Amino acid sequence: MTASQSFKIYEILNKYFKNEEDAKTLVHQIEEIVEAKIEAKKDILLIKEDKIDLIDRINKAKLETILWIVGIGVLQFVMSFMLKK
C-alpha cells in the first residue's frame, strides 16, 4: 500500500470518525492486514527471479537432452560400424 493511498484512506476515515486517533489506528490496521496477506501469498506467486531460474533450468535440461540424444546416436553409429567388420 503506498503512502498516498494510506493518506487518502486516513483523510476519509478522519472525516467519518471526526477523530484523528481512530483514523490513524484503522489505517495502521489496514496496512498490517495488507502486508500480512502479501507475505502469505509471496510463497505462492511466481516472482521475476523465480521465472528466470525456471527458464534457465529448462534451457539446461533441453541442452542436456540434446547432448544425450546426439551421444547415443554417435555411440550407435560407432557400434554398428564396428560390428560390420
PyMOL CGO cylinders between C-alpha atoms (Angstrom):
from pymol import cmd
from pymol.cgo import CYLINDER

trace = [
    CYLINDER, 0.00, 0.00, 0.00, 1.51, 3.34, -0.99, 0.3, 1, 1, 1, 1, 1, 1,
    CYLINDER, 1.51, 3.34, -0.99, 1.78, 6.36, 1.25, 0.3, 1, 1, 1, 1, 1, 1,
    CYLINDER, 1.78, 6.36, 1.25, -0.66, 8.33, -0.89, 0.3, 1, 1, 1, 1, 1, 1,
    CYLINDER, -0.66, 8.33, -0.89, -3.24, 5.53, -0.63, 0.3, 1, 1, 1, 1, 1, 1,
    CYLINDER, -3.24, 5.53, -0.63, -2.79, 5.38, 3.13, 0.3, 1, 1, 1, 1, 1, 1,
    CYLINDER, -2.79, 5.38, 3.13, -3.13, 9.14, 3.40, 0.3, 1, 1, 1, 1, 1, 1,
    CYLINDER, -3.13, 9.14, 3.40, -6.29, 9.16, 1.28, 0.3, 1, 1, 1, 1, 1, 1,
    CYLINDER, -6.29, 9.16, 1.28, -7.83, 6.45, 3.47, 0.3, 1, 1, 1, 1, 1, 1,
    CYLINDER, -7.83, 6.45, 3.47, -6.77, 8.41, 6.55, 0.3, 1, 1, 1, 1, 1, 1,
    CYLINDER, -6.77, 8.41, 6.55, -8.47, 11.57, 5.23, 0.3, 1, 1, 1, 1, 1, 1,
    CYLINDER, -8.47, 11.57, 5.23, -11.72, 9.73, 4.52, 0.3, 1, 1, 1, 1, 1, 1,
    CYLINDER, -11.72, 9.73, 4.52, -11.73, 7.99, 7.89, 0.3, 1, 1, 1, 1, 1, 1,
    CYLINDER, -11.73, 7.99, 7.89, -10.83, 11.21, 9.71, 0.3, 1, 1, 1, 1, 1, 1,
    CYLINDER, -10.83, 11.21, 9.71, -13.88, 12.88, 8.15, 0.3, 1, 1, 1, 1, 1, 1,
    CYLINDER, -13.88, 12.88, 8.15, -16.05, 9.88, 9.04, 0.3, 1, 1, 1, 1, 1, 1,
    CYLINDER, -16.05, 9.88, 9.04, -14.83, 9.38, 12.63, 0.3, 1, 1, 1, 1, 1, 1,
    CYLINDER, -14.83, 9.38, 12.63, -14.02, 13.05, 13.32, 0.3, 1, 1, 1, 1, 1, 1,
    CYLINDER, -14.02, 13.05, 13.32, -11.18, 11.67, 15.41, 0.3, 1, 1, 1, 1, 1, 1,
    CYLINDER, -11.18, 11.67, 15.41, -7.54, 11.52, 14.26, 0.3, 1, 1, 1, 1, 1, 1,
    CYLINDER, -7.54, 11.52, 14.26, -6.51, 8.71, 16.60, 0.3, 1, 1, 1, 1, 1, 1,
    CYLINDER, -6.51, 8.71, 16.60, -9.26, 6.35, 15.43, 0.3, 1, 1, 1, 1, 1, 1,
    CYLINDER, -9.26, 6.35, 15.43, -8.47, 7.12, 11.79, 0.3, 1, 1, 1, 1, 1, 1,
    CYLINDER, -8.47, 7.12, 11.79, -4.73, 6.51, 12.33, 0.3, 1, 1, 1, 1, 1, 1,
    CYLINDER, -4.73, 6.51, 12.33, -5.40, 3.27, 14.17, 0.3, 1, 1, 1, 1, 1, 1,
    CYLINDER, -5.40, 3.27, 14.17, -7.70, 1.97, 11.46, 0.3, 1, 1, 1, 1, 1, 1,
    CYLINDER, -7.70, 1.97, 11.46, -5.29, 2.90, 8.66, 0.3, 1, 1, 1, 1, 1, 1,
    CYLINDER, -5.29, 2.90, 8.66, -2.47, 1.19, 10.54, 0.3, 1, 1, 1, 1, 1, 1,
    CYLINDER, -2.47, 1.19, 10.54, -4.59, -1.96, 10.96, 0.3, 1, 1, 1, 1, 1, 1,
    CYLINDER, -4.59, -1.96, 10.96, -5.49, -1.95, 7.26, 0.3, 1, 1, 1, 1, 1, 1,
    CYLINDER, -5.49, -1.95, 7.26, -1.81, -1.65, 6.33, 0.3, 1, 1, 1, 1, 1, 1,
    CYLINDER, -1.81, -1.65, 6.33, -0.92, -4.58, 8.59, 0.3, 1, 1, 1, 1, 1, 1,
    CYLINDER, -0.92, -4.58, 8.59, -3.66, -6.72, 7.06, 0.3, 1, 1, 1, 1, 1, 1,
    CYLINDER, -3.66, -6.72, 7.06, -2.48, -5.90, 3.53, 0.3, 1, 1, 1, 1, 1, 1,
    CYLINDER, -2.48, -5.90, 3.53, 1.15, -6.66, 4.40, 0.3, 1, 1, 1, 1, 1, 1,
    CYLINDER, 1.15, -6.66, 4.40, 0.18, -9.95, 6.05, 0.3, 1, 1, 1, 1, 1, 1,
    CYLINDER, 0.18, -9.95, 6.05, -1.81, -11.04, 3.00, 0.3, 1, 1, 1, 1, 1, 1,
    CYLINDER, -1.81, -11.04, 3.00, 1.06, -10.12, 0.68, 0.3, 1, 1, 1, 1, 1, 1,
    CYLINDER, 1.06, -10.12, 0.68, 3.52, -12.11, 2.82, 0.3, 1, 1, 1, 1, 1, 1,
    CYLINDER, 3.52, -12.11, 2.82, 1.14, -15.08, 2.83, 0.3, 1, 1, 1, 1, 1, 1,
    CYLINDER, 1.14, -15.08, 2.83, 0.82, -15.02, -0.97, 0.3, 1, 1, 1, 1, 1, 1,
    CYLINDER, 0.82, -15.02, -0.97, 4.51, -14.36, -1.63, 0.3, 1, 1, 1, 1, 1, 1,
    CYLINDER, 4.51, -14.36, -1.63, 5.38, -18.07, -1.40, 0.3, 1, 1, 1, 1, 1, 1,
    CYLINDER, 5.38, -18.07, -1.40, 2.69, -18.93, -3.94, 0.3, 1, 1, 1, 1, 1, 1,
    CYLINDER, 2.69, -18.93, -3.94, 3.37, -16.24, -6.51, 0.3, 1, 1, 1, 1, 1, 1,
    CYLINDER, 3.37, -16.24, -6.51, 6.00, -16.56, -9.22, 0.3, 1, 1, 1, 1, 1, 1,
    CYLINDER, 6.00, -16.56, -9.22, 8.40, -13.65, -8.95, 0.3, 1, 1, 1, 1, 1, 1,
    CYLINDER, 8.40, -13.65, -8.95, 10.80, -12.43, -11.63, 0.3, 1, 1, 1, 1, 1, 1,
    CYLINDER, 10.80, -12.43, -11.63, 13.80, -14.24, -10.14, 0.3, 1, 1, 1, 1, 1, 1,
    CYLINDER, 13.80, -14.24, -10.14, 11.85, -17.50, -9.94, 0.3, 1, 1, 1, 1, 1, 1,
    CYLINDER, 11.85, -17.50, -9.94, 10.81, -17.14, -13.57, 0.3, 1, 1, 1, 1, 1, 1,
    CYLINDER, 10.81, -17.14, -13.57, 14.40, -16.51, -14.68, 0.3, 1, 1, 1, 1, 1, 1,
    CYLINDER, 14.40, -16.51, -14.68, 15.60, -19.52, -12.67, 0.3, 1, 1, 1, 1, 1, 1,
    CYLINDER, 15.60, -19.52, -12.67, 12.89, -21.71, -14.18, 0.3, 1, 1, 1, 1, 1, 1,
    CYLINDER, 12.89, -21.71, -14.18, 13.78, -20.63, -17.74, 0.3, 1, 1, 1, 1, 1, 1,
    CYLINDER, 13.78, -20.63, -17.74, 17.48, -21.33, -17.05, 0.3, 1, 1, 1, 1, 1, 1,
    CYLINDER, 17.48, -21.33, -17.05, 16.69, -24.80, -15.72, 0.3, 1, 1, 1, 1, 1, 1,
    CYLINDER, 16.69, -24.80, -15.72, 14.51, -25.58, -18.75, 0.3, 1, 1, 1, 1, 1, 1,
    CYLINDER, 14.51, -25.58, -18.75, 17.24, -24.46, -21.14, 0.3, 1, 1, 1, 1, 1, 1,
    CYLINDER, 17.24, -24.46, -21.14, 19.84, -26.54, -19.27, 0.3, 1, 1, 1, 1, 1, 1,
    CYLINDER, 19.84, -26.54, -19.27, 17.61, -29.62, -19.36, 0.3, 1, 1, 1, 1, 1, 1,
    CYLINDER, 17.61, -29.62, -19.36, 16.96, -29.09, -23.06, 0.3, 1, 1, 1, 1, 1, 1,
    CYLINDER, 16.96, -29.09, -23.06, 20.69, -28.88, -23.79, 0.3, 1, 1, 1, 1, 1, 1,
    CYLINDER, 20.69, -28.88, -23.79, 21.43, -31.99, -21.71, 0.3, 1, 1, 1, 1, 1, 1,
    CYLINDER, 21.43, -31.99, -21.71, 18.70, -33.91, -23.55, 0.3, 1, 1, 1, 1, 1, 1,
    CYLINDER, 18.70, -33.91, -23.55, 20.11, -32.92, -26.93, 0.3, 1, 1, 1, 1, 1, 1,
    CYLINDER, 20.11, -32.92, -26.93, 23.61, -33.95, -25.83, 0.3, 1, 1, 1, 1, 1, 1,
    CYLINDER, 23.61, -33.95, -25.83, 22.33, -37.35, -24.66, 0.3, 1, 1, 1, 1, 1, 1,
    CYLINDER, 22.33, -37.35, -24.66, 20.48, -37.95, -27.93, 0.3, 1, 1, 1, 1, 1, 1,
    CYLINDER, 20.48, -37.95, -27.93, 23.49, -36.97, -30.04, 0.3, 1, 1, 1, 1, 1, 1,
    CYLINDER, 23.49, -36.97, -30.04, 25.83, -39.02, -27.83, 0.3, 1, 1, 1, 1, 1, 1,
    CYLINDER, 25.83, -39.02, -27.83, 23.69, -42.12, -28.08, 0.3, 1, 1, 1, 1, 1, 1,
    CYLINDER, 23.69, -42.12, -28.08, 23.36, -41.65, -31.84, 0.3, 1, 1, 1, 1, 1, 1,
    CYLINDER, 23.36, -41.65, -31.84, 27.12, -41.40, -32.24, 0.3, 1, 1, 1, 1, 1, 1,
    CYLINDER, 27.12, -41.40, -32.24, 27.60, -44.44, -30.00, 0.3, 1, 1, 1, 1, 1, 1,
    CYLINDER, 27.60, -44.44, -30.00, 25.11, -46.46, -32.06, 0.3, 1, 1, 1, 1, 1, 1,
    CYLINDER, 25.11, -46.46, -32.06, 26.86, -45.42, -35.28, 0.3, 1, 1, 1, 1, 1, 1,
    CYLINDER, 26.86, -45.42, -35.28, 30.27, -46.43, -33.92, 0.3, 1, 1, 1, 1, 1, 1,
    CYLINDER, 30.27, -46.43, -33.92, 28.94, -49.74, -32.61, 0.3, 1, 1, 1, 1, 1, 1,
    CYLINDER, 28.94, -49.74, -32.61, 27.17, -50.56, -35.87, 0.3, 1, 1, 1, 1, 1, 1,
    CYLINDER, 27.17, -50.56, -35.87, 30.36, -49.67, -37.80, 0.3, 1, 1, 1, 1, 1, 1,
    CYLINDER, 30.36, -49.67, -37.80, 32.48, -51.90, -35.55, 0.3, 1, 1, 1, 1, 1, 1,
    CYLINDER, 32.48, -51.90, -35.55, 30.05, -54.81, -35.68, 0.3, 1, 1, 1, 1, 1, 1,
    CYLINDER, 30.05, -54.81, -35.68, 30.03, -54.80, -39.51, 0.3, 1, 1, 1, 1, 1, 1,
    CYLINDER, 30.03, -54.80, -39.51, 33.75, -55.52, -39.64, 0.3, 1, 1, 1, 1, 1, 1,
]
cmd.load_cgo(trace, "trace")
